[in-house]
Amino acid sequence: MKHTIITLCIMLIGGMCFAGIDENAGTYGYKFLNVPYGPVSLSLAGRGVFSIDNPGSFLLQPAASCMNDQHLLGITHNMWLADTQANMIAYSFAQRKSHFGIAMRNLDYGEIENRDDMGFLIGNYHPLDIDVTANYAHRVTPSIYAGANLGILYQKLNTASSLALHTDLGLCWLPPVKDAKITLVGRNLGIANHTDEERVKLPVCFELDINKGFCVAEQHLILGGSVIQTLDEDLKGNVNLECELFQLLTLRGGYLLGYDAQDFSAGFGVKYKNISVDYGYGAFNSELNDVHSFGVTYRF
């Protein structure tokens, strides 16, 4: 099984290196599935797969949360691009041998003016994207975890709407290196119905994450890196760092590679008893606004 995972990782990296933009790039939609929901993901360059403070980490990697032993409920709010709002509520129940999670997320565009062909205002409409995803993960061997997500999404436009069914499949391997993790995931696999006589494709992507933990001055640091290939985009990557201080304060930061509009991100979290409060910041170029995210997590 270990050899299989290593082979899959090598194949994925090789495929990423030679991948280009898909000839059907214009037909891919539902990009809100790739929004980094929550302050932990946003501050860690869109990842946070292994962060124990990220209740929605299974949305990025279905197998990763299974390694924890915790019971979480989290609510997050993103002040996203162009005055849009991205929200999520996520429930995560991990027992080391298995994990169950469920999350609901939405991207709210607010009121948009509706104009006719002559440019006259004829009213307003309110587009909306909503997704509900459930997760199950299981420990296959002491060093291998597997997980899957199954979700249904609804998109409402001005005069049309659509439904889609999607799944994510993930594997996690603990190599014989202390506090190291390697994961592989295929996300947004699925199918949608027709919208205005056109079937919009889901933004399928393949992602490889490698994380290594360190102990410095009795404090725990996690250094991570990711390689991401979305079918209709160029190859992208990132590096991120999370540092927990005295089990009270967590500092986070990340840098994105290959993104035209983004470069760095940062954030922090504060814990008090069973409650964590987190903040995340993402920097965009001058043509787009910077984004902020806030979240509250309760540990049962």
C-alpha positions as semicolon CSV with decimal commas, in nm:
position;residue;x (nm);y (nm);z (nm)
1;M;0,000;0,000;0,000
2;K;0,285;0,239;0,080
3;H;0,439;0,171;-0,259
4;T;0,102;0,242;-0,421
5;I;0,076;0,581;-0,252
6;I;0,432;0,673;-0,345
7;T;0,363;0,574;-0,706
8;L;0,044;0,783;-0,711
9;C;0,231;1,084;-0,573
10;I;0,502;1,050;-0,839
11;M;0,238;1,018;-1,112
12;L;0,055;1,324;-0,981
13;I;0,370;1,536;-0,972
14;G;0,464;1,421;-1,320
15;G;0,119;1,500;-1,451
16;M;0,127;1,843;-1,291
17;C;0,460;1,925;-1,450
18;F;0,324;1,865;-1,801
19;A;-0,031;1,986;-1,747
20;G;-0,156;2,293;-1,926
21;I;-0,479;2,486;-1,938
22;D;-0,764;2,265;-2,053
23;E;-0,907;2,348;-2,397
24;N;-1,252;2,362;-2,235
25;A;-1,141;2,608;-1,967
26;G;-1,430;2,843;-2,038
27;T;-1,687;2,580;-1,944
28;Y;-1,561;2,527;-1,588
29;G;-1,762;2,686;-1,309
30;Y;-1,857;2,650;-0,942
31;K;-1,528;2,817;-0,844
32;F;-1,665;2,886;-0,497
33;L;-1,574;2,525;-0,411
34;N;-1,209;2,636;-0,412
35;V;-1,253;2,941;-0,189
36;P;-1,045;2,902;0,132
37;Y;-1,331;2,897;0,381
38;G;-1,234;3,011;0,729
39;P;-0,943;3,205;0,882
40;V;-0,718;2,903;0,932
41;S;-0,723;2,802;0,565
42;L;-0,697;3,162;0,445
43;S;-0,395;3,244;0,663
44;L;-0,214;2,922;0,563
45;A;-0,213;3,013;0,192
46;G;-0,546;2,841;0,130
47;R;-0,456;2,510;0,296
48;G;-0,456;2,420;0,667
49;V;-0,506;2,052;0,593
50;F;-0,333;1,936;0,913
51;S;-0,426;2,220;1,146
52;I;-0,620;2,092;1,448
53;D;-0,785;2,434;1,468
54;N;-0,949;2,399;1,126
55;P;-1,294;2,236;1,165
56;G;-1,343;2,230;0,788
57;S;-1,007;2,079;0,695
58;F;-1,180;1,768;0,558
59;L;-1,314;1,983;0,274
60;L;-0,955;2,016;0,150
61;Q;-0,834;1,666;0,236
62;P;-1,098;1,402;0,327
63;A;-0,848;1,173;0,503
64;A;-0,650;1,418;0,718
65;S;-0,894;1,484;1,006
66;C;-0,905;1,113;1,090
67;M;-0,564;1,141;1,260
68;N;-0,698;1,368;1,535
69;D;-0,894;1,293;1,851
70;Q;-1,133;1,584;1,890
71;H;-1,492;1,700;1,855
72;L;-1,540;2,042;1,692
73;L;-1,809;2,282;1,578
74;G;-1,693;2,587;1,387
75;I;-1,852;2,892;1,227
76;T;-1,657;3,115;0,988
77;H;-1,720;3,432;0,789
78;N;-1,508;3,556;0,498
79;M;-1,522;3,914;0,370
80;W;-1,432;3,797;0,022
81;L;-1,361;3,964;-0,312
82;A;-1,580;4,237;-0,463
83;D;-1,797;4,269;-0,151
84;T;-1,903;3,903;-0,159
85;Q;-1,945;3,706;0,163
86;A;-1,830;3,345;0,210
87;N;-1,967;3,161;0,513
88;M;-1,927;2,812;0,656
89;I;-2,050;2,604;0,946
90;A;-1,863;2,276;0,999
91;Y;-1,893;1,983;1,240
92;S;-1,601;1,743;1,288
93;F;-1,587;1,429;1,504
94;A;-1,250;1,253;1,493
95;Q;-1,157;0,938;1,689
96;R;-0,816;0,857;1,534
97;K;-0,956;0,541;1,377
98;S;-1,239;0,718;1,198
99;H;-1,382;1,061;1,127
100;F;-1,725;1,198;1,044
101;G;-1,782;1,554;0,936
102;I;-2,042;1,769;0,770
103;A;-2,017;2,125;0,644
104;M;-2,243;2,380;0,483
105;R;-2,087;2,669;0,295
106;N;-2,221;2,948;0,080
107;L;-2,098;3,238;-0,129
108;D;-2,333;3,536;-0,119
109;Y;-2,292;3,792;-0,399
110;G;-2,544;4,041;-0,261
111;E;-2,786;4,239;-0,476
112;I;-2,682;4,290;-0,839
113;E;-2,846;4,529;-1,082
114;N;-3,040;4,368;-1,365
115;R;-3,034;4,566;-1,689
116;D;-3,188;4,505;-2,031
117;D;-3,008;4,503;-2,365
118;M;-3,032;4,883;-2,382
119;G;-2,869;4,925;-2,043
120;F;-3,183;5,033;-1,858
121;L;-3,224;4,917;-1,500
122;I;-3,515;4,673;-1,474
123;G;-3,459;4,544;-1,122
124;N;-3,217;4,352;-0,904
125;Y;-3,131;3,989;-0,851
126;H;-2,945;3,798;-0,581
127;P;-2,711;3,519;-0,703
128;L;-2,620;3,255;-0,449
129;D;-2,402;2,943;-0,422
130;I;-2,476;2,686;-0,149
131;D;-2,305;2,353;-0,083
132;V;-2,354;2,079;0,176
133;T;-2,078;1,817;0,208
134;A;-2,045;1,511;0,433
135;N;-1,720;1,330;0,510
136;Y;-1,612;0,989;0,628
137;A;-1,252;0,878;0,681
138;H;-1,098;0,560;0,817
139;R;-0,754;0,442;0,926
140;V;-0,660;0,162;0,687
141;T;-0,326;0,078;0,850
142;P;-0,127;0,246;1,130
143;S;0,031;0,476;0,872
144;I;-0,234;0,505;0,600
145;Y;-0,567;0,688;0,610
146;A;-0,836;0,713;0,344
147;G;-1,137;0,940;0,323
148;A;-1,415;1,059;0,095
149;N;-1,650;1,353;0,075
150;L;-1,990;1,358;-0,090
151;G;-2,165;1,687;-0,150
152;I;-2,453;1,852;-0,329
153;L;-2,445;2,213;-0,442
154;Y;-2,704;2,459;-0,564
155;Q;-2,633;2,767;-0,772
156;K;-2,887;3,042;-0,833
157;L;-2,827;3,297;-1,106
158;N;-3,053;3,567;-1,250
159;T;-3,288;3,356;-1,461
160;A;-3,142;3,008;-1,412
161;S;-3,028;2,768;-1,144
162;S;-2,838;2,442;-1,132
163;L;-2,763;2,143;-0,910
164;A;-2,444;1,939;-0,894
165;L;-2,325;1,627;-0,716
166;H;-1,956;1,614;-0,629
167;T;-1,706;1,403;-0,439
168;D;-1,350;1,429;-0,308
169;L;-1,118;1,130;-0,259
170;G;-0,813;1,153;-0,035
171;L;-0,523;0,947;0,099
172;C;-0,281;1,029;0,379
173;W;0,048;0,855;0,451
174;L;0,265;0,889;0,761
175;P;0,620;0,821;0,636
176;P;0,891;0,682;0,867
177;V;0,998;1,037;0,955
178;K;0,895;1,190;1,286
179;D;0,595;1,425;1,264
180;A;0,578;1,412;0,883
181;K;0,267;1,368;0,668
182;I;0,204;1,333;0,295
183;T;-0,142;1,352;0,141
184;L;-0,292;1,322;-0,204
185;V;-0,644;1,429;-0,300
186;G;-0,866;1,462;-0,603
187;R;-1,137;1,721;-0,543
188;N;-1,455;1,840;-0,711
189;L;-1,514;1,521;-0,907
190;G;-1,875;1,507;-1,018
191;I;-2,144;1,622;-1,254
192;A;-2,391;1,909;-1,281
193;N;-2,716;1,951;-1,469
194;H;-2,759;2,191;-1,759
195;T;-2,783;2,567;-1,706
196;D;-2,931;2,761;-2,000
197;E;-2,877;2,457;-2,226
198;E;-2,511;2,430;-2,123
199;R;-2,355;2,186;-1,879
200;V;-2,099;2,364;-1,662
201;K;-1,809;2,147;-1,546
202;L;-1,685;2,133;-1,190
203;P;-1,335;2,275;-1,118
204;V;-1,160;1,941;-1,079
205;C;-0,823;1,970;-0,905
206;F;-0,549;1,742;-0,775
207;E;-0,348;1,843;-0,471
208;L;-0,038;1,714;-0,296
209;D;0,044;1,831;0,059
210;I;0,361;1,765;0,257
211;N;0,393;1,874;0,620
212;K;0,669;1,841;0,879
213;G;0,648;1,928;1,247
214;F;0,934;2,069;1,453
215;C;0,993;2,150;1,817
216;V;1,175;2,479;1,873
217;A;1,226;2,616;2,225
218;E;0,958;2,375;2,347
219;Q;0,707;2,523;2,100
220;H;0,551;2,327;1,813
221;L;0,591;2,447;1,454
222;I;0,439;2,294;1,141
223;L;0,598;2,369;0,804
224;G;0,394;2,274;0,499
225;G;0,401;2,289;0,123
226;S;0,144;2,213;-0,145
227;V;0,128;2,157;-0,520
228;I;-0,211;2,222;-0,682
229;Q;-0,327;2,148;-1,036
230;T;-0,674;2,265;-1,133
231;L;-0,772;2,145;-1,480
232;D;-0,843;2,490;-1,624
233;E;-0,553;2,672;-1,453
234;D;-0,176;2,673;-1,446
235;L;0,020;2,478;-1,186
236;K;0,023;2,649;-0,846
237;G;0,183;2,594;-0,509
238;N;0,234;2,740;-0,166
239;V;0,434;2,718;0,153
240;N;0,292;2,781;0,499
241;L;0,395;2,785;0,862
242;E;0,192;2,744;1,181
243;C;0,336;2,801;1,528
244;E;0,156;2,729;1,854
245;L;0,281;2,926;2,156
246;F;0,213;2,801;2,508
247;Q;-0,109;2,628;2,387
248;L;-0,278;2,970;2,394
249;L;-0,175;3,163;2,083
250;T;-0,126;3,031;1,730
251;L;0,053;3,232;1,461
252;R;0,009;3,147;1,093
253;G;0,148;3,261;0,763
254;G;0,178;3,151;0,403
255;Y;0,309;3,245;0,061
256;L;0,137;3,154;-0,266
257;L;0,331;3,058;-0,579
258;G;0,199;3,090;-0,933
259;Y;-0,101;3,307;-0,845
260;D;-0,147;3,624;-1,051
261;A;-0,352;3,815;-0,794
262;Q;-0,234;3,672;-0,460
263;D;0,097;3,651;-0,280
264;F;0,099;3,623;0,100
265;S;-0,139;3,552;0,385
266;A;-0,123;3,567;0,764
267;G;-0,337;3,520;1,071
268;F;-0,358;3,414;1,433
269;G;-0,577;3,224;1,676
270;V;-0,644;3,255;2,047
271;K;-0,763;2,966;2,265
272;Y;-0,948;2,991;2,595
273;K;-1,077;2,671;2,753
274;N;-1,300;2,508;2,490
275;I;-1,325;2,807;2,257
276;S;-1,091;2,923;1,981
277;V;-1,119;3,257;1,802
278;D;-0,927;3,292;1,475
279;Y;-0,850;3,565;1,222
280;G;-0,707;3,535;0,872
281;Y;-0,585;3,788;0,616
282;G;-0,517;3,742;0,246
283;A;-0,333;4,001;0,036
284;F;-0,441;4,057;-0,324
285;N;-0,300;4,291;-0,587
286;S;-0,402;4,655;-0,626
287;E;-0,689;4,573;-0,862
288;L;-0,864;4,358;-0,601
289;N;-0,946;4,414;-0,238
290;D;-0,765;4,232;0,041
291;V;-0,978;3,973;0,221
292;H;-1,043;3,902;0,587
293;S;-1,186;3,600;0,766
294;F;-1,312;3,543;1,119
295;G;-1,404;3,220;1,291
296;V;-1,513;3,072;1,623
297;T;-1,461;2,704;1,710
298;Y;-1,603;2,515;2,007
299;R;-1,443;2,195;2,137
300;F;-1,684;1,951;2,299
